[in-house]
Amino acid sequence: MDWLAQVDGYCERLGPGVWAEPVNAVTNLVFVLAGLGMFARCRGHAMGQAMAAVLVVIGIGSGLFHTFANRLTGLADVLPILGFILLYIYAATRDFLGARPWLAALAAAGFVPFAAATAPLFAMVPVLGVSAGYWPVVAMIMIYAGLLRGTVGRRLAIGAAILTVSLVARSLDGVICAAVPLGTHFLWHLLNALMLAWMIEVWRRFRLGGQRMG
């Protein structure tokens, strides 16, 4: 496999240049700014700052992919996102549900087979199936929202709703390309940065409530 082979998967990209996706590239700064902001808000709480740091890395990795668009930078784009998902599931299981760390780690690891089993089902959905790899995250958040209910459950559901709108924008990028040459992928960046910051904020507010956290 040629890891440096050019990838052209977005409406905005019309050529091989580094700045062929200027809007998609620049909007990744929102991830960085959101991560830095949440890092400051989570001062004194290692888990929150760890998630915020990964949010910054997501912005950097995605920025690399939308400038040096190849398979190698594609890994830099998706791996930090997976890292955030696993870290959040661990934190949510340990802190929201009060599980022991080993069980929280097991729940986080369980997301991988869960996504592998459900992504093919989401792939069958017209238009939205192009984002099949991300829809299991919405499902997982809603599972936790249902288990928790109350204030935390409602806040998690808000996160799932933001992610849903974000994924719709991501999925429509190629569909409306002829009519909207800029595409809609940049909205995925903006909304996803908001959603990830909100998810950290949900954790932070729970922490400020004086309930058990690490």
N, C-alpha and C positions, 0 to 999 in steps of 0.2 A: 504494500500500500504506500502510495506517495503522500506522506503527511503534509507536504508543502503544496499539494495541488490546490488550485484556486477553487473556492466555493462561492457560488452565486445563487443564494437562496432567498433573496429579498427584493421586493419591488423597487426600492430606491437604487440599488446597485445596477449601474448600466455599463460598467467596465471594470478592469482589473486594478485600478489605482487605489492607493492607500486611502484617499479621500473620496472614493466613489460613493460612500454612504455617509455624508456629512451629518445629517440629522440623526440617523441611527447611532453614529459614533458619539456625537456630542451629548446626546441625552443620557448616556451612561454616567455622566457626571452627577446625575440625580442620585444614583445608587451610592456614590462616594459621599456626597453631601449628607444623604440620609443616614448612612452608616456612621459618619463622624458625629452627627447630631445625636444619634442614639447612644453612641459610645460615651458621650458626655453625660447624657441623661441617666445612664446606668452606672455612673461612677460609684465604686465601692462594691459592685456586684459582678463577679468574674464571669458568670454565665451570660449575663446580658451584654457585657462588653465583648465576650467571645463571639456572640451572634452578630453584634454590630461590626466587628472586625471582618467577619466573613462577608457581610453586606458590602463593605468597601471592596473586598477582593472580587466580589461578583461584578461590580462596576468596572474594575480594571480588566478582568477577564473578558467581559462582553465588549469592552472598548477595543481590546486587541482583536477580537473576532470581527468586529465591524470595520476595522481598518486593514489589518493583515488577514484577510479572509481565507483561511485554509483549514485543513483538518486538525492541525496541531493547535491552532488558536481556538478551534471549535471545542477542544477539550478544556481549554482555559475558560471557555464560556460556560460549559455545562457542569463541570466538576464542582466548582464552588457552590452552585445552586443545590446540587445534591448534598454537599456538605452542610449547607444551611438547613435543609429539610431534615437530615438525620439528627443534627444537633438540636433542632427545635422539638422534634418528636421525643428525644431523650429528656429535654427539659420539661416538656409538657407532661410526660408520663411520670417523671420523678416528682415534679413540683405540684402540678394541678391535681394529679391523681394520687399523690403520696406514695408512689411505688418505690421499692428499693432500687438503688442504682443499677444492679445487675439486671433487674427486670426491665428497667427503663432502657438499658442498652439493648436488650433483646427485642423490645418493641421497636426501637429505631432500626435495628438490623432487619426486622420483619417487613419494613416498608419496601425493601428491594423486591422480594417475591410478590408482595401485594401489588406493586406497580407493574411487575412483569405479567401478572395474571390479568389485571384489569385494563392495561393500556390497549391490548388488541380489541377489547370491546369498545372502548372509546374511539378507536381508529375507524370503526364502522359507521360512525356518525358523520353524515354529509357535512362538508366544509370544516366543522369543528374538529374532525378527526385528524387534521394535520398537526394538531397540538396534543395528540393522544398521550404523549409521554408526561404531560403536565396535569392532565385532568385527574389522575389518581391522587394528586396533592389536594385538590378540592374535596374529593371524596374522604380522604383521611381527616382533613380539618373538620368536616361535618360529622364524622364519627365521634371525634373528641368533643365537638360542640354538643352532640346529643348525649354523650356520657356525662358531661359536666352540667349542662343546663345553667340556670341562674345567670349571674352577671358575666362570668367568664365564658360560659357557653354562648351567650349572645354576642360577646365581643369577638369570639372566634368565628361565629357565623358571619359577622361583618367582614372579617378578613377573607372568608371564603367567597363572599359576594364580590368584593373588590377583585379578587383573583379571577373570578368568572368573567367579569367585564374585561379584564386584562387579557384573558385567553381568547375571548371573542375578537378583540382587536388584533391579536397576534395571528389568529386563524384567517381573518379577512384580508390580510396583507396581499396575498397573491390573487385573491378573487376579484378585488376591485382595482387591481393595478392599472388596467387600461383606462379607467375613468379617473383614478387618483394616482398619478405617477409617483408621488411621494410615498404612497403606501401607508400602512397603519402600524407598522412594527414599532415605530418610536413611541406609540401610545402604550404598547406592552412594557416598554422600559419605564415610562413615567408612572403608570398604574402599578406595576410590579414593585417598583421602589417604594411607593406609598404603602402597598400591602405588606411588604416585608418589615418596614419600619413600624407599621401598626401592630404586627404580630409580636415584635419585640416589646412594644409599648404595653400590649396586653399582659405579657409576662411581668414587666416592670410594675404595672399597677397592682397586679396580684401580690408581688413582693412587698410593695408599700403597704398592703393591707395587713402586714404583720404575720402572714401565713408562712409555713415552712418552705424554705428555699435554701439553695447553696450558692 
